[in-house]
Amino acid sequence: MEQRELGRTGRNVGVIGLGAWQLGADWGDVSEDDALATLTAAVDAGVTFIDTADVYGDGRSEQIVAKLIKERPGLTVATKMGRRVAQEPSAYTLDNFRKWNDRSRANLGVDTLDLVQLHCPPTPVYSTDAVFDALDTMVEEGRLAAYGVSVETCEEALTAIARPNVASVQIILNALRLKPLEQVLPAAQKAGVGIIARVPLASGLLSGKYDEHTSFGQDDHRNFNRHGESFDVGETFSGVEYGTGLQAVRRLQQFVPEGMTTAQFALRWIIDQPGVSVVIPGARNAVQARANAAAAEAAPLTAEALAGVMGVYDELIRPQVHHRW
């Protein structure tokens, strides 16, 4: 698999990683055996970057990833912190960071975490010098090797990129969320900050497997967070109204090359964007993990396909999401 430098971490990672939210919670039940099989299949297919968080299953995802990295050393594991408490800027202190960090290090079974990201904190946090001084202290203490941020908006991303020691920015980027292409990716490239593209399949919409009759379980965020009841609605179907999303995906399918799935097309589109370090699709089983990784081996998309994605976005999606995130 093609390797790219992950910003200021100094690490190289495969262009397709694995997002481990699905292995923790909020996507329906995934057994521990299935989760480990998924992780193993991804690594066997060339994945070297795994993204998790302390809040995924209240630590379950981190604990499962820990079992993998004991057997498969050399992987880069990123985790996130900050979403297990009330979302108040006053909670983002060095004392709390150390407590959260201790928990994640215990869950993952390591002394030093490869990459720790603030997990979509309140907007004022990105402009608070004391927060980043605290993160610098954590690096000096050897608790983490590098830090980054996970953001909801492009403005938050640009504020973070301006910080001298932010190694990476994780942001929603997919064929239904194009705004980061305008300023965020160019700014990250110029600053040497890594871009981790999350929600790459728009919560599965861009798999092309859903229709008007698809249903989701009560414990699946695609059911309980349709209107942002539990967290930012942009995390569910990228904030796109479901019916509009289905229409857009059907239009996009005309550009999918022969021999490639719609999901692989969507992942390849992200890889082809200048400035992207790694894309982190989730997977609930080994088959999905292998299929996602295979997108890295596909040829870059044609100019016609790239223009087609932009055209569908401009007509159907831009009015819904572009001004929001």
PyMOL commands that set and color helices and strands:
alter all, ss='L'
color gray80, all
select helices_A, chain A and resi 7-9+32-44+56-71+89-91+94-108+123-127+129-140+154-161+179-181+184-191+205-207+221-224+233-235+237-239+242-255+262-271+286-297+303-321
alter helices_A, ss='H'
color red, helices_A
select strands_A, chain A and resi 3-5+12-14+18-19+49-51+76-81+115-119+147-150+166-172+194-198+278-279
alter strands_A, ss='S'
color yellow, strands_A
deselect
rebuild
show_as cartoon
